[in-house]
Amino acid sequence: MNPPFTFEKGQDGPAAAPEQNGGLQECVAAGGASDEDCFESEPIRGLSDLYIPQEDDESHVQDIADVLLDMGKLTAGEHADVRQQQSARPGSDVTTLLLKTGKVDKDDILRARARLYGMEFREIQADEVEKQAFKMLDIDFIKNTSVCPIAVQADTLVVATSEPANLFAIEEVKRRTQMNVQVVACSDEAIEAVCSSFDEAKIEYNLDDIISDMMDVEVIQDQTGEKAEDLEKMAGESPVIKFVNYLVSNAIHEGASDIHIEPKQEFTRIRYRIDGTLFETMKAPLKMHSAVVSRVKIMSNLDISERRLPQDGKISVIVGGRAIDLRVSTLPTNRGEKVVIRILDSKAMLRDLGQLGMEAAALTTFKQQITLPHGILLVTGPTGAGKSTTLYSALCQMDGDKLNISTVEDPVEYELDFCNQVQVNDKIGLDFASSLRSLLRQDPDIMMIGEIRDNETARIAVQAALTGHLVLSTLHTNDAASSVTRLVDIGIDAYLIAAALNAVLAQRLVRKICPKCKQLYEAPDNIRKYVKKAGVEPGQLFHGAGCDSCRNSGYLGRTGIYELLVIDDTFRDMINKDASVDNMRKAFHESGQPSLFDDGIKKVKQGLTTIEEVLRVTEIYGQNEDEVFVENIK
């Protein structure tokens, strides 16, 4: 084969090969009749030789599917199936085909794309981003291009992007900043979190100034000494508005789930519930308590003049560019009205099932359960155990375009576009039972019931499951095995439970060790015996020493621990014979499935949480009876 042409600096085309020019000149000098004769004896090698196909030349260019195969995310058979689908559907998007297989998720795709473009993949945290770097680009540009500055290193700007293929955006960053650019890959969610964090920072509150201004607001008193202030006027005073706005925005920024506004003898106490634990954040002037409560009532359309009865309301706000729902509850106390504001952030709650903390085996089984055509799937645990999050995440895995998905909730916590949601209203007779009866006439495929509370609701759920519908619901029980007994106690016949129930998932939320102050430690004497019995090496225990990031608690964030009871033929026979709590728990332990405690111990060994936290949520910590402990770790 002829040597390839080379492009030299300053030339518009390939340089002629010397041996070709020389051959033509020698032919003419030897007396060739014409140039044509010379061309016939010595064929011209020129443009026709720019490309000569080789037998071993491969036209296939490595893509994401190949990278996922190299990463071990796809097997050779799965990779071949994707290629076959591509051939059958020319022009199809390989990413869409990969996601439809269910073998990879969005994070896997992004990691593969980063490797394909030779980029590092990073888990970007909002508190790690340099404020100086972030301000080098307009926030609207960041949101539109998904390119986020995260650090400045000498004359180089480090940016993170969720779209590694968007080279034009990177070039635009270079043009705008006049700096060298180093690119890493990250998720869309990470960029949104960073933008939200800095968006919130646009409104800077000086709490001391706000409280000082609140102290200057005049409170008029009548001759009897009782306060006769115009509550609505006081609630509209600028310091009060700023204070309530600060409470809400700061709580969201801190990751709180609830805000507690409590009147005390000399001050108003403000507490946030973060990772399941209440923290006192500030003390406000007591004389402004009524004005603050009235401001919250006005925002949630409640009656500000009614202070003797409890009231419930709802507020929709936008913080950091995202919509947040606030549930407001007021309660009269001996010192005034207490207010609790529940923060419902759909972006914080709606997660992929893989992000909930389930072990691989349990996750695979749970995903299989939510694809079954009929039956009942229960999620159990106490209030605040994350049951709703699990159910919403399960619904998000379903195809809302092909399935008729309906929910009955009290209240509807998060609005989902792909399903029909019914809000229970007992005042007008729209309870769970009547809503379910109506839903069954709406040709449903999937039904989600917020909670099974009574016989009628349970009976309709069982009927729906037995007539070809998949029913998802929650139940308040301590573990998976006792759910069967609870249904019997509600009044459902054992043979109906055995026929309708598919599986029960019990769960708890444990706090995760703060990564910034995580360190090895020696277990205290009072739990050392539990550590040994659980099979955890005492020298490999971690805890959080406490720092500013975790408010000196040693914990930051939460994850779930789970136990999954699948009702097979053995359990069905047992339910028909004896559905007592002791019998069901014994059968569950003998099945070899990991319990809540077992799953918690796995996370202790992984360094995610502490043994104390697992013992706390599994209701074992503090008991002196070793038999109880041993029974729970079988």
C-alpha positions as CSV (number, residue, x, y, z in Angstrom):
1,M,0.0,0.0,0.0
2,N,1.2,3.5,-0.8
3,P,2.4,5.6,2.1
4,P,-0.3,8.0,3.4
5,F,-0.3,11.7,2.4
6,T,0.9,14.1,5.0
7,F,-0.4,17.7,5.5
8,E,2.5,20.1,6.2
9,K,2.1,23.5,7.7
10,G,1.3,26.1,5.1
11,Q,-0.1,23.7,2.5
12,D,-3.7,23.5,1.5
13,G,-3.5,19.9,0.4
14,P,-1.3,16.8,0.6
15,A,2.3,17.1,-0.5
16,A,3.1,15.0,-3.5
17,A,5.2,11.9,-2.9
18,P,8.7,12.4,-4.3
19,E,8.8,9.0,-6.0
20,Q,5.7,9.8,-8.0
21,N,7.0,13.1,-9.4
22,G,10.3,11.5,-10.2
23,G,8.8,8.6,-12.1
24,L,6.9,11.0,-14.4
25,Q,9.9,13.1,-15.2
26,E,12.0,10.0,-16.0
27,C,9.4,8.7,-18.4
28,V,9.2,12.0,-20.4
29,A,13.0,12.3,-20.5
30,A,13.3,8.8,-21.9
31,G,11.3,9.9,-25.0
32,G,7.8,9.0,-24.2
33,A,5.5,10.0,-27.1
34,S,3.3,12.0,-24.8
35,D,2.3,12.6,-21.3
36,E,-0.6,10.1,-21.8
37,D,1.9,7.3,-22.6
38,C,3.8,8.0,-19.5
39,F,0.6,8.0,-17.4
40,E,-0.4,4.6,-18.9
41,S,3.0,3.1,-18.1
42,E,3.1,4.7,-14.7
43,P,-0.3,5.2,-13.1
44,I,-0.7,8.4,-11.2
45,R,-0.9,8.0,-7.5
46,G,-2.7,10.9,-6.1
47,L,-6.2,11.6,-4.8
48,S,-7.4,8.1,-5.4
49,D,-4.9,6.9,-2.8
50,L,-6.0,9.2,-0.1
51,Y,-8.0,6.3,1.4
52,I,-7.7,2.6,0.5
53,P,-9.9,0.3,2.6
54,Q,-8.1,-2.4,4.5
55,E,-9.4,-5.8,5.3
56,D,-9.0,-5.3,9.0
57,D,-10.3,-1.7,9.0
58,E,-13.2,-1.4,11.5
59,S,-16.0,1.1,10.9
60,H,-17.4,0.8,14.4
61,V,-16.5,3.6,16.8
62,Q,-16.5,2.9,20.5
63,D,-19.6,4.1,22.3
64,I,-21.2,4.1,25.7
65,A,-22.3,0.4,25.3
66,D,-18.7,-0.6,24.8
67,V,-17.5,1.4,27.8
68,L,-20.2,-0.1,30.0
69,L,-19.1,-3.6,28.8
70,D,-15.5,-2.7,29.8
71,M,-16.7,-1.4,33.2
72,G,-18.6,-4.7,33.9
73,K,-22.0,-3.0,34.0
74,L,-23.1,-5.1,31.0
75,T,-22.5,-8.7,30.2
76,A,-21.4,-9.8,26.8
77,G,-24.9,-11.2,26.1
78,E,-26.6,-7.9,27.2
79,H,-24.2,-5.9,25.1
80,A,-25.0,-8.1,22.1
81,D,-28.7,-7.6,22.7
82,V,-28.3,-3.9,22.6
83,R,-26.4,-4.1,19.3
84,Q,-29.1,-6.3,17.9
85,Q,-31.8,-3.7,18.8
86,Q,-29.7,-1.0,17.2
87,S,-29.5,-3.0,14.0
88,A,-33.2,-3.6,14.0
89,R,-34.0,0.1,14.6
90,P,-31.5,2.2,12.6
91,G,-31.1,5.7,14.1
92,S,-32.2,4.6,17.6
93,D,-30.4,6.2,20.6
94,V,-28.1,3.7,22.3
95,T,-28.6,5.5,25.6
96,T,-32.4,5.0,25.5
97,L,-31.9,1.3,24.6
98,L,-29.5,0.8,27.5
99,L,-31.9,2.4,30.0
100,K,-34.8,0.3,28.8
101,T,-32.8,-2.8,29.7
102,G,-33.0,-1.9,33.3
103,K,-29.4,-3.1,33.8
104,V,-27.9,0.4,34.0
105,D,-29.1,3.7,35.4
106,K,-28.5,7.3,34.7
107,D,-25.4,7.4,36.9
108,D,-23.9,4.4,35.0
109,I,-24.5,6.2,31.7
110,L,-22.9,9.4,32.9
111,R,-19.9,7.6,34.3
112,A,-19.5,5.7,31.0
113,R,-19.8,8.9,29.0
114,A,-17.2,10.6,31.2
115,R,-14.8,7.7,30.6
116,L,-15.6,7.8,26.8
117,Y,-14.5,11.5,26.7
118,G,-11.5,10.9,29.0
119,M,-13.0,12.9,31.9
120,E,-12.9,12.2,35.7
121,F,-16.3,11.7,37.3
122,R,-16.8,13.4,40.7
123,E,-19.6,13.5,43.3
124,I,-19.9,17.3,43.6
125,Q,-21.1,18.7,46.9
126,A,-22.5,22.2,47.2
127,D,-20.3,23.1,50.2
128,E,-17.2,22.1,48.2
129,V,-17.7,24.6,45.4
130,E,-15.6,27.8,45.7
131,K,-17.9,30.8,45.7
132,Q,-15.3,32.8,43.8
133,A,-15.3,30.2,41.0
134,F,-19.0,29.9,40.9
135,K,-19.5,33.7,40.4
136,M,-17.3,33.6,37.3
137,L,-20.3,32.5,35.2
138,D,-23.9,33.7,35.3
139,I,-26.2,31.3,37.0
140,D,-28.6,31.3,34.1
141,F,-25.8,30.2,31.8
142,I,-24.9,27.4,34.3
143,K,-28.5,26.2,34.4
144,N,-28.9,26.3,30.6
145,T,-25.6,24.6,29.7
146,S,-25.2,22.3,32.7
147,V,-21.6,23.6,33.1
148,C,-20.8,24.6,36.6
149,P,-17.5,26.2,37.8
150,I,-16.3,24.6,41.0
151,A,-12.7,25.7,41.7
152,V,-9.9,27.9,40.5
153,Q,-6.4,26.4,40.3
154,A,-3.8,29.0,39.3
155,D,-4.8,30.1,35.8
156,T,-7.2,27.1,35.3
157,L,-10.9,27.1,36.0
158,V,-12.3,23.7,37.0
159,V,-15.8,23.1,35.8
160,A,-18.2,20.2,36.2
161,T,-20.7,19.2,33.6
162,S,-23.4,16.6,33.1
163,E,-23.1,16.8,29.4
164,P,-19.5,15.9,28.4
165,A,-20.3,16.0,24.7
166,N,-21.2,19.7,24.7
167,L,-17.9,21.0,23.6
168,F,-19.4,24.3,22.4
169,A,-20.4,25.1,26.0
170,I,-16.8,24.5,27.2
171,E,-15.5,26.8,24.4
172,E,-18.0,29.4,25.5
173,V,-16.7,29.1,29.1
174,K,-13.1,29.7,27.8
175,R,-14.3,32.7,25.9
176,R,-16.2,34.2,28.8
177,T,-13.5,33.6,31.5
178,Q,-10.4,33.9,29.3
179,M,-8.9,31.0,31.3
180,N,-7.8,27.5,30.7
181,V,-10.6,25.1,31.5
182,Q,-10.3,21.6,33.2
183,V,-13.5,19.6,32.8
184,V,-14.9,16.9,35.1
185,A,-18.2,15.1,34.9
186,C,-21.0,15.1,37.5
187,S,-24.7,14.5,37.7
188,D,-27.5,16.9,36.9
189,E,-28.7,16.7,40.5
190,A,-25.3,17.9,41.7
191,I,-25.4,20.9,39.5
192,E,-29.0,21.7,40.5
193,A,-28.0,21.4,44.2
194,V,-25.1,23.8,43.7
195,C,-27.2,26.3,41.8
196,S,-30.0,26.1,44.5
197,S,-27.4,26.7,47.3
198,F,-26.0,29.8,45.7
199,D,-29.5,31.0,44.6
200,E,-30.6,30.9,48.2
201,A,-27.5,32.8,49.1
202,K,-28.7,35.7,47.0
203,I,-31.0,36.8,49.8
204,E,-28.7,37.5,52.6
205,Y,-30.4,37.8,56.0
206,N,-28.8,39.4,59.0
207,L,-30.6,37.6,61.8
208,D,-29.4,40.0,64.5
209,D,-30.7,43.0,62.5
210,I,-34.0,41.3,61.9
211,I,-34.6,40.5,65.6
212,S,-33.4,44.0,66.6
213,D,-36.0,45.5,64.2
214,M,-38.7,43.2,65.5
215,M,-38.0,44.5,69.0
216,D,-38.7,48.0,67.7
217,V,-42.2,47.1,66.4
218,E,-44.7,48.7,68.8
219,V,-47.2,46.5,70.6
220,I,-50.3,48.5,71.8
221,Q,-51.9,47.5,75.0
222,D,-55.4,48.5,76.1
223,Q,-56.4,49.7,79.6
224,T,-57.0,46.2,80.9
225,G,-53.4,45.3,80.2
226,E,-54.3,42.7,77.6
227,K,-52.7,42.8,74.2
228,A,-55.0,44.4,71.7
229,E,-52.6,44.6,68.7
230,D,-53.8,44.4,65.2
231,L,-52.5,41.0,64.4
232,E,-52.8,41.4,60.6
233,K,-51.0,44.7,60.6
234,M,-48.2,43.4,62.9
235,A,-47.9,40.3,60.7
236,G,-47.4,42.6,57.7
237,E,-44.5,44.5,59.4
238,S,-41.3,44.1,57.4
239,P,-39.2,42.6,60.2
240,V,-41.8,39.9,60.8
241,I,-42.0,39.0,57.1
242,K,-38.2,38.9,56.9
243,F,-38.0,36.7,60.0
244,V,-40.5,34.1,58.8
245,N,-38.8,34.1,55.3
246,Y,-35.5,33.5,57.1
247,L,-36.9,30.6,59.1
248,V,-38.2,28.9,56.0
249,S,-35.2,29.5,53.7
250,N,-32.6,28.7,56.4
251,A,-34.5,25.4,57.3
252,I,-34.5,24.3,53.7
253,H,-30.8,25.2,53.3
254,E,-30.0,23.2,56.5
255,G,-31.9,20.2,55.2
256,A,-34.6,20.3,57.9
257,S,-37.8,18.4,57.6
258,D,-39.8,20.4,60.2
259,I,-39.8,23.8,61.8
260,H,-41.1,24.1,65.4
261,I,-42.1,27.6,66.7
262,E,-42.8,27.2,70.4
263,P,-43.9,29.8,72.9
264,K,-42.1,29.7,76.3
265,Q,-42.2,31.8,79.4
266,E,-39.6,34.4,78.4
267,F,-39.0,33.7,74.7
268,T,-40.1,31.9,71.5
269,R,-38.0,28.8,70.8
270,I,-37.2,27.9,67.2
271,R,-36.2,24.3,66.5
272,Y,-35.4,22.4,63.3
273,R,-35.7,18.7,62.9
274,I,-32.7,17.5,60.9
275,D,-32.0,13.9,60.2
276,G,-34.8,12.9,62.6
277,T,-33.4,14.9,65.5
278,L,-34.5,18.3,66.9
279,F,-32.0,21.1,67.2
280,E,-32.6,24.4,68.8
281,T,-31.5,27.1,66.4
282,M,-32.5,30.4,68.0
283,K,-34.6,32.3,70.5
284,A,-36.9,35.0,69.3
285,P,-38.6,37.8,71.3
286,L,-41.7,36.5,73.0
287,K,-43.7,39.7,72.4
288,M,-43.5,39.0,68.7
289,H,-44.8,35.4,68.9
290,S,-48.4,36.3,68.0
291,A,-47.2,38.3,65.0
292,V,-45.0,35.5,63.7
293,V,-47.9,33.0,64.1
294,S,-50.3,35.3,62.4
295,R,-47.8,35.8,59.5
296,V,-47.7,32.0,59.0
297,K,-51.5,31.8,59.2
298,I,-51.9,34.5,56.5
299,M,-49.5,32.7,54.2
300,S,-51.4,29.4,54.7
301,N,-54.9,31.0,54.4
302,L,-55.9,30.2,58.0
303,D,-58.1,32.2,60.4
304,I,-55.8,34.6,62.3
305,S,-58.5,35.5,64.8
306,E,-59.0,31.8,65.8
307,R,-56.5,31.0,68.5
308,R,-58.5,28.5,70.6
309,L,-58.7,25.6,68.1
310,P,-56.0,23.7,66.1
311,Q,-55.8,24.6,62.4
312,D,-54.1,23.0,59.4
313,G,-53.0,24.7,56.2
314,K,-50.6,24.6,53.3
315,I,-48.1,27.0,51.7
316,S,-46.4,26.8,48.3
317,V,-43.2,28.7,48.0
318,I,-40.2,28.9,45.7
319,V,-36.8,28.7,47.2
320,G,-33.6,28.4,45.1
321,G,-35.6,28.1,41.9
322,R,-37.6,25.0,43.0
323,A,-41.1,24.7,44.4
324,I,-41.4,23.7,48.0
325,D,-44.7,22.7,49.8
326,L,-45.1,23.6,53.5
327,R,-47.7,21.9,55.7
328,V,-48.7,24.1,58.6
329,S,-50.2,22.9,61.9
330,T,-51.2,25.2,64.8
331,L,-51.9,23.9,68.3
332,P,-53.2,26.0,71.3
333,T,-51.0,25.6,74.4
334,N,-51.0,27.1,77.8
335,R,-48.5,29.8,76.7
336,G,-49.9,30.5,73.2
337,E,-50.1,28.8,69.9
338,K,-47.4,26.3,68.8
339,V,-46.7,26.1,65.1
340,V,-45.1,23.2,63.2
341,I,-44.2,23.6,59.6
342,R,-43.5,20.4,57.6
343,I,-41.2,20.9,54.7
344,L,-42.0,18.8,51.6
345,D,-39.3,19.0,49.0
346,S,-40.1,16.7,46.1
347,K,-36.5,16.8,44.7
348,A,-35.1,15.8,48.1
349,M,-37.6,13.0,48.4
350,L,-38.1,11.5,45.0
351,R,-35.1,9.2,44.5
352,D,-34.1,6.3,42.5
353,L,-34.6,3.0,44.4
354,G,-30.9,2.4,44.2
355,Q,-30.3,5.5,46.4
356,L,-32.4,4.4,49.3
357,G,-29.8,2.2,50.9
358,M,-31.1,-1.3,50.1
359,E,-28.6,-4.1,49.7
360,A,-28.3,-5.5,46.2
361,A,-30.2,-8.7,46.9
362,A,-33.1,-7.0,48.6
363,L,-33.2,-4.3,45.9
364,T,-33.4,-6.9,43.1
365,T,-36.2,-8.7,44.8
366,F,-38.1,-5.5,45.6
367,K,-37.9,-4.4,42.0
368,Q,-39.3,-7.8,40.9
369,Q,-42.2,-7.3,43.4
370,I,-43.2,-3.9,41.9
371,T,-43.4,-5.4,38.4
372,L,-45.9,-8.2,39.4
373,P,-49.4,-7.8,37.8
374,H,-51.4,-8.2,41.0
375,G,-51.2,-8.6,44.7
376,I,-50.4,-6.5,47.8
377,L,-47.0,-5.0,48.6
378,L,-46.8,-3.5,52.1
379,V,-44.1,-1.1,53.4
380,T,-44.1,-1.0,57.2
381,G,-42.5,1.0,60.0
382,P,-43.2,3.8,62.5
383,T,-43.9,7.4,61.6
384,G,-40.9,9.0,60.0
385,A,-39.3,5.7,58.8
386,G,-39.3,6.8,55.1
387,K,-42.2,4.6,54.0
388,S,-43.7,7.3,51.7
389,T,-40.3,7.9,50.1
390,T,-40.0,4.2,49.3
391,L,-43.5,4.1,47.8
392,Y,-43.0,7.2,45.7
393,S,-39.7,5.9,44.5
394,A,-41.4,2.6,43.5
395,L,-44.1,4.5,41.6
396,C,-41.4,6.5,39.7
397,Q,-40.0,3.2,38.3
398,M,-43.4,2.4,36.7
399,D,-44.4,3.3,33.1
400,G,-47.1,5.9,33.7
401,D,-47.8,6.2,29.9
402,K,-48.8,2.5,29.6
403,L,-50.3,2.0,33.1
404,N,-53.2,3.6,34.9
405,I,-51.6,4.5,38.2
406,S,-53.8,6.0,41.0
407,T,-53.1,6.9,44.6
408,V,-55.3,7.7,47.6
409,E,-53.5,9.7,50.2
410,D,-54.0,11.7,53.4
411,P,-52.5,14.1,52.5
412,V,-51.1,14.1,49.0
413,E,-47.5,14.8,49.9
414,Y,-45.9,15.2,46.5
415,E,-47.6,15.7,43.1
416,L,-46.7,13.2,40.5
417,D,-47.4,14.0,36.8
418,F,-47.6,10.4,35.7
419,C,-50.4,9.3,38.0
420,N,-53.8,10.3,39.4
421,Q,-53.8,11.3,43.0
422,V,-56.8,11.6,45.3
423,Q,-56.8,13.6,48.5
424,V,-58.8,12.1,51.3
425,N,-61.3,14.5,52.9
426,D,-63.2,13.0,55.8
427,K,-65.3,16.1,56.3
428,I,-67.2,15.5,53.1
429,G,-67.2,11.8,53.4
430,L,-64.3,11.2,51.0
431,D,-62.4,8.6,53.0
432,F,-60.1,5.8,52.0
433,A,-62.8,3.3,51.5
434,S,-65.1,5.4,49.4
435,S,-62.1,6.6,47.3
436,L,-61.0,3.1,46.7
437,R,-64.4,1.9,45.6
438,S,-64.5,4.7,43.1
439,L,-61.0,3.9,41.9
440,L,-61.9,0.3,41.2
441,R,-64.4,1.6,38.6
442,Q,-61.7,3.7,36.9
443,D,-59.9,0.7,35.3
444,P,-56.7,1.0,37.4
445,D,-53.5,-1.1,37.0
446,I,-51.6,0.1,40.0
447,M,-53.2,1.5,43.2
448,M,-51.3,3.1,46.0
449,I,-53.1,3.5,49.4
450,G,-51.5,6.0,51.8
451,E,-52.2,3.7,54.8
452,I,-54.4,0.7,55.6
453,R,-56.1,1.9,58.8
454,D,-59.3,-0.1,59.2
455,N,-61.2,-3.2,58.1
456,E,-63.0,-1.6,55.2
457,T,-59.9,-0.2,53.6
458,A,-58.0,-3.5,54.1
459,R,-60.9,-5.5,52.7
460,I,-61.1,-3.4,49.5
461,A,-57.3,-3.6,49.1
462,V,-57.5,-7.4,49.3
463,Q,-60.4,-7.5,46.8
464,A,-58.5,-5.3,44.4
465,A,-55.4,-7.5,44.7
466,L,-57.4,-10.7,44.1
467,T,-59.1,-9.2,41.0
468,G,-56.0,-8.4,39.1
469,H,-54.6,-5.1,40.5
470,L,-51.2,-4.4,42.1
471,V,-51.8,-2.6,45.4
472,L,-49.1,-0.7,47.3
473,S,-49.7,0.6,50.8
474,T,-48.2,1.2,54.3
475,L,-48.9,-0.3,57.7
476,H,-47.7,0.7,61.1
477,T,-45.9,-2.4,62.5
478,N,-42.5,-3.0,64.1
479,D,-41.3,-5.6,61.6
480,A,-42.3,-7.4,58.4
481,A,-43.5,-10.6,60.1
482,S,-46.0,-8.9,62.4
483,S,-47.8,-7.2,59.4
484,V,-49.6,-10.5,58.7
485,T,-50.9,-10.6,62.3
486,R,-52.0,-7.0,62.1
487,L,-54.1,-7.7,59.0
488,V,-55.7,-10.6,60.9
489,D,-56.4,-8.3,63.9
490,I,-58.0,-5.7,61.5
491,G,-60.5,-8.4,60.5
492,I,-59.2,-9.9,57.3
493,D,-59.5,-13.7,57.0
494,A,-56.2,-15.6,57.0
495,Y,-56.9,-17.4,53.7
496,L,-57.5,-14.0,52.0
497,I,-54.2,-12.6,53.3
498,A,-52.4,-15.7,52.1
499,A,-53.9,-15.4,48.6
500,A,-53.4,-11.6,48.2
501,L,-50.2,-10.7,50.0
502,N,-47.0,-10.7,47.9
503,A,-44.4,-9.2,50.1
504,V,-43.8,-6.9,53.1
505,L,-40.8,-4.5,53.4
506,A,-40.0,-3.2,56.9
507,Q,-37.7,-0.3,57.2
508,R,-36.1,2.3,59.5
509,L,-33.9,5.3,58.9
510,V,-30.5,5.5,60.5
511,R,-28.2,8.5,60.6
512,K,-25.0,8.3,58.6
513,I,-21.6,9.1,60.1
514,C,-20.5,12.6,59.1
515,P,-17.7,12.2,56.5
516,K,-15.8,15.3,57.7
517,C,-15.3,14.1,61.3
518,K,-15.4,10.3,60.8
519,Q,-12.8,8.5,62.9
520,L,-12.1,5.1,64.5
521,Y,-13.1,4.8,68.1
522,E,-13.4,2.3,71.0
523,A,-16.9,1.0,71.7
524,P,-18.2,2.0,75.2
525,D,-18.5,-0.8,77.8
526,N,-22.3,-0.8,77.7
527,I,-22.5,-1.9,74.0
528,R,-19.2,-3.8,73.7
529,K,-20.9,-7.1,74.3
530,Y,-23.4,-6.3,71.5
531,V,-20.6,-5.5,69.1
532,K,-18.9,-8.9,69.8
533,K,-22.2,-10.8,69.4
534,A,-22.9,-9.0,66.1
535,G,-19.6,-10.1,64.7
536,V,-18.2,-6.6,64.3
537,E,-14.5,-6.1,65.0
538,P,-14.1,-3.6,67.9
539,G,-11.1,-2.1,66.3
540,Q,-13.0,-1.3,63.1
541,L,-15.8,0.8,64.5
542,F,-16.2,4.4,63.3
543,H,-18.1,7.3,64.6
544,G,-18.3,11.1,64.1
545,A,-16.3,13.2,66.5
546,G,-18.5,16.2,65.8
547,C,-17.9,19.3,63.7
548,D,-19.6,22.4,62.4
549,S,-20.9,20.6,59.3
550,C,-22.9,18.1,61.5
551,R,-23.8,20.5,64.3
552,N,-21.4,18.5,66.5
553,S,-23.7,15.5,66.4
554,G,-21.4,13.3,64.5
555,Y,-24.1,12.4,62.0
556,L,-24.9,13.9,58.6
557,G,-27.7,12.5,56.4
558,R,-29.7,9.3,56.7
559,T,-30.0,6.0,55.0
560,G,-32.4,3.1,55.3
561,I,-32.1,-0.4,56.8
562,Y,-34.5,-3.0,55.5
563,E,-36.0,-6.5,55.9
564,L,-38.0,-8.0,53.1
565,L,-40.4,-10.8,53.7
566,V,-41.6,-12.5,50.4
567,I,-44.7,-14.6,50.9
568,D,-44.0,-17.9,49.2
569,D,-45.9,-21.2,49.4
570,T,-44.3,-22.0,52.7
571,F,-45.5,-18.8,54.3
572,R,-48.9,-19.1,52.7
573,D,-49.4,-22.5,54.3
574,M,-48.2,-21.1,57.6
575,I,-50.6,-18.1,57.4
576,N,-53.5,-20.4,56.9
577,K,-52.5,-22.6,59.8
578,D,-51.3,-20.1,62.4
579,A,-50.7,-16.4,61.7
580,S,-49.6,-15.4,65.2
581,V,-46.8,-12.9,65.7
582,D,-44.4,-15.4,67.3
583,N,-45.0,-18.0,64.6
584,M,-44.5,-15.6,61.8
585,R,-41.3,-14.1,63.3
586,K,-39.9,-17.6,63.9
587,A,-40.6,-18.6,60.3
588,F,-39.0,-15.4,59.1
589,H,-35.8,-16.0,61.1
590,E,-35.7,-19.6,59.9
591,S,-36.0,-18.5,56.3
592,G,-32.5,-17.0,56.5
593,Q,-33.5,-13.6,55.3
594,P,-31.6,-10.6,56.9
595,S,-33.5,-8.7,59.6
596,L,-33.5,-5.0,60.2
597,F,-30.7,-5.5,62.7
598,D,-28.7,-7.7,60.2
599,D,-29.0,-5.0,57.6
600,G,-28.0,-2.3,60.1
601,I,-24.9,-4.3,61.1
602,K,-23.8,-4.6,57.4
603,K,-23.9,-0.8,57.3
604,V,-21.9,-0.6,60.5
605,K,-19.2,-2.8,59.0
606,Q,-19.2,-0.6,55.9
607,G,-18.6,2.4,58.1
608,L,-21.9,4.1,57.1
609,T,-23.4,4.3,60.6
610,T,-22.7,3.4,64.2
611,I,-23.8,0.4,66.3
612,E,-25.5,2.7,68.7
613,E,-27.7,4.1,65.9
614,V,-28.7,0.7,64.7
615,L,-29.6,-0.4,68.2
616,R,-31.6,2.7,68.8
617,V,-33.9,2.4,65.8
618,T,-34.3,-1.4,66.1
619,E,-35.5,-1.0,69.7
620,I,-32.8,-3.2,71.2
621,Y,-30.5,-0.7,72.8
622,G,-30.8,-0.4,76.5
623,Q,-32.3,-3.8,77.1
624,N,-30.4,-6.1,79.5
625,E,-31.8,-9.4,78.3
626,D,-29.2,-11.0,76.0
627,E,-31.9,-13.4,74.8
628,V,-33.8,-10.6,73.1
629,F,-30.6,-9.4,71.4
630,V,-29.6,-12.9,70.3
631,E,-33.1,-13.6,68.9
632,N,-32.8,-10.4,66.8
633,I,-29.4,-11.3,65.2
634,K,-30.2,-14.9,64.3
